[in-house]
Amino acid sequence: MSFSSAALSQAPSPAGPPATGEPWWKSAVVYQIYPRSFADSDGDGIGDIAGITGRLDYLARLGVDVLWLSPVYPSPHADNGYDISDYQDIDPVFGTLEDFDALLAAAHDRGMRLVMDLVVNHTSDEHPWFRESRDGGPGSAKRDWYWWRPARPGMEPGTPGAEPNNWASWFSGPAWTFDEASGEYYLHTFARKQPDLNWENPEVRQAVHAMMRWWLDRGVDGFRMDVINLISKDPALPDGRVPEGARYGDGHPFYVCGPRIHEFLAEMHREVFAGRGERLLTVGEMPGVTVEEARRFTDPARAELDMVFQFEHVGLDAGPGGKFDPRPLRLTDLKASLARWQTGLNETGWNSLYWNNHDQPRVVSRFGDDSPAHRVRSATLLATVLHLHRGTPYVYQGEELGMANAPFAAIEDFRDIESLNHHREAVTAGEDPARVMAALRARSRDNARTPMQWDAGPHAGFTTGRPWIGVNPDHTEVNAAAQLDDPESVFHHYRRLIALRHSEPAVVHGDFRLLAPEDERVYAFLRRHADSGTELLVAANFGAEPTAFPLPEGWSGARTLIANVPGDPLPPAGSLPLGPWEARVLTRRLP
């Protein structure tokens, strides 16, 4: 890959305090670790905290500023740790609190911050809070810590249709489970073993705030907050509209960005974060959030969150049947979506930038081309486009290597509860099993959860034991060891992009203007930063056929700042030739 600035060839350094006085996290890059699949230190086939600590030098070499850990708390792992049974400890499968403290200290020694995953929309049904709520019956002191309701009037409790309302669970089936011992139902917007906390109860909020302070006092640098915009429900719990062909109703209007969500987050900020200085990062994962809502959540004057994760762009390839009804992505839709968020949060608020995470399939297989001919080029193009937007980029483990979706052969190869539930319901309903499997291969969350590919050896160097989920067989070609010493690798292109964010104010603070919004092949935009006098032009060919992009006035002869093609491209004249999956970033001084 090409880069013209000598500074970009040096080892990236973590983002320090910005000279502009802006928050540090605007020039930072976050790396998400899924601990179960990152690195196994003890040979039991499951990644652990000591394994992460042993790989910190790799992450420091990449140049990232923040590590975000998916949950490492005690859990029965019905949803791979997003069902927490103890908020103030470490699951033995991952290690101990002492292991965690050692990881935190080692990350800080290398100039990296560490952010925990906070899951407080729901707990595990094995959490002591829920056990007391359930086992004590309607008279329990913690009964109101969760959403308990009787059957519908006139309906026999425990029979189909007797649920308190008709809401569907995100993980298939109804959002209510009947408890025979107490004769009532409890709400779980996700899995049956993930009962929702009742944030209307101030005791719940106080307990959550105390737990968060405990982790911050331990030295943690902030939280990524799982589905945090679902914590406020309409207390009336009304029925939702039943979509055509569906068995259950859509409850989203009654708990997505619910009636008290801003109040709850402002209270959290006052009780947990206020007065702790500028070192912390707060990120809210928010399915269904709109640009207008995100502007309010991330407005510094409102003191709620630093940034949000939105899902609009990763829903563009879903068909009428949802995520397991995939359709090809239209580039014009992707450009329109990302540009809407760029402009919508330009004056107030801040964007999170991501392609991948633990819930999304691998982007090189999804929006790129994972064939041997184009995997490297399309992976680096996608990285270039994302990292040159305005916002804080997130790199999901293995993304920096161009890891791809796995070729799951049978349903027995999957581990994800969402995928397994969908397969069971769809096949039972009469759908073609082959079609269901094809959709799972394309969209299952397990695509992101196959082990990190460290080398070409057994189990990709992830473990000396039997991995909890199968390793992608392409690890013999796609792995860290093969890329670390290859300057043309996906890994080193990510290093250069991260270094560019640390050094070029136009990347962090420049405004954004989309070019050629109707072009079906080229994604192009401008980043302009008046204070530094710099303007950048990003152009990327999303396809395997060569093309050319007509340059705006004044860009002929512009210098290439960074590109994903070998060599040093000549300055363009009139139009910018782009080969298959080629991305180039041009730079010029403002007129």
Disulfide bonds with the S-S distance in Angstrom:
none
